[in-house]
Amino acid sequence: MTEDIFEDITPEAVAEYENEKALAKQEEIEERRARRYSFREDDWYQSLCDDISASYSERRFQAEMLVLEWYEETGKRLMKEIGERAAYGERIIPTLAEDTGISSSTLYNALSIARAMGDMTLEEFIETLGIEGKTPSLRKVVAAITEKHPVKNLPDHGRCPACHRKMRSPITPKVAAEAIAILQDVVGKKTS
């Protein structure tokens, strides 16, 4: 009885069945591909892309500004505290770096930024530096400060003047003081 069922199945019938099955599978794959990307033209998808992109840009900007605000606040606090204790000034930064786990170059950068800012707000300072682009990163601010005074002309700019350790950043108190003078000239010319 089982033999009767399989008698009608010929190799041609099997090949035709396999062909139809492969064509149906191919059509299904193509239909899925068409559906997968068809939403790119839909308004809801465009809105989703725009919203996510704008949200990311805004949060990135906020994060960068928070970092810069920390540098500003820390630098101003260091200026105040070190200014009041000038005799200890050259050992405060390295000791503070050691005790807080924050690198001395980070603390010197904060001090340099605060000194360069003077009485300006962070937004005014960034505008004065002429930083291009929407997101004013710390790297751009440090580069703008050092660009006002070419570091390449200074010998051994990579050493901390207080502890003589190698610094990761080329902003030293000497560079910062010269950058501050340049920025004060620029700000003075803008207000005149």
N, C-alpha and C positions, 0 to 999 in steps of 0.2 A: 504494500500500500504506500509506503514511503517512496518507493521507486517511482510510482506514478506521478507524484508531485514534482519530482525533479526532472522527469522526462522532457517536459516542455521548456526547460531552461537550456537555452543554447548559448554558446560562447558569444554570439552576436547580441543576444538579449542582455547578457551580463555587461558587455561593453557599452551598449546603449544606456543601460541603467546607470553605470558608473559615469558616463558622459553627462547625463542629465543631472546627476547628483553634483558633479564638479561645477557645471554651469550654474546651478542653483546656489551653490556655496560662493562662487565668484560674484554673482549678482548681489548676494547678501553682504559680502565684504564691500563692494562698491557703494551700496546703499548706506552702509554704516559710515563709510568715509565721507560721503556727501552730507550725511546728517551731522557728523562730528564737527565739521567746519562751517556749516551753514549758519550757525548762530553768530558768527563774526559780523555779519551784516545787520543783525537785529539791534534795535535801539537799546534794549535792556543790557545787552552785552557791552555796547559802547559806553553806556552809562556806568556799568560796573568797572570797566577798565579806567575810565576817567576818574571815578571816585577813589579807587584803590591807589592809582598813581598820585593823585593830589594829596591823599591822606599820608602816603609814604613820604612825599616831598616835605609836607608840613611837619611831620614828626621828626624827620631827619634834621630839618632846620631848627626845630625846638631843641633837639638833643645837642646839636652843635652850639646853640646859644647857651644852653645850660653849662656845657663844658667851659665856654668862654667866660660866662658869669662866674664860675668857680675860680678861674684864673684871675679875673678882675678882683673878686672879693678877697681871695687869698693874698694876692699881690699887695692890695691896699692895706690889709692887716699886717703883712710883713713890713711894709714901709713904715707904718705907724709904730709897731713894736720895735723894730730894729732902729728906727730913728731915735726912739726914746732911750735906747741902750747902745749908743754908737760904739762904745768901747768894746762891747761883746759882738758887734756886728759881723766881724769876719768869721766867727765860729758858730753863729746861730744857725745859718742855713744848713751846713753839713750835719750839725748835731740834730736839727729838726728832721732832716732827711733820714738820718739813721733811726731816730725814735718813732717816726710815723710810717716808715716804709715807702715814702714817696721820694723819688729820686731828687737829688740836688739840682739836676738840670731842669726838672719840672718846676721846682720852687724858684729857681733863678728866672725861668721863663715867666712865671706868674709875676714876679717882682718887676721884670723888664716891661711886661705889658702894662702893669699898673703905673709904672713911672712914665711910660710913653703916653698913657691916656691922660694923665694929669687930672683936670677937672671935667673932662668930657664924659658923656655917657658912652656906653658900649656901642650904641648905634652910631653916634657921631664919630667915634674913634674908627669904626669899621669903614664908614664913609670917607673919612680923612685919608685912610690908607689906600683907598681906591681899589678895594678887593673886588674882582670880577666874579660874577656868578651869584646865584641865589643863596647858596649855603656858605657862610663865612666860617670855614673850619679853622681849627687851631693852627694847622700846618700853613694855611694861607696867611693868617695873621703874623705868625713868626717869620714867614718868608717876606712879607711886606715890610716888617720892621727891619729885618736885616738887609733888604734891598735898598732901603733909604741910606744905608751906609754899607758899601761893599766890604764884606768880610774877608774876601780873598787878599786884601792888602794888609791885613793884620797878621803879624807873626803869632804862631801858637795860640790861636783863638779857642782851641778845644780844651783848655785847662781851667779849672775853677781857681780864681785868684785867692780864695781863702784856704782851701785844702789841697790844691794842686792835683786833684783827681781829674782824670780825663772826662770831659763833658760830652754828652751826646748831641747837644745843641750848640750852635755857634754863638748864641747870645750870652755874652759875658757882661758883667757890670760895665766894662769899658765900652763895649759895643752899644749896650743899652743907653748909657749916658750920651753917646754921640747920636744915637737914633732919636733920643728924647730932644736933644737940641735941634736936630733937623725938623722933627715934627712940630716943635714949638714955633720954629720959623714958619713952617707951612701954615699952621693954625693962625699965627699972628698975621700973616699975609691975607688969609681968608677973612679975618675979622676987620681988617683995616679998610 
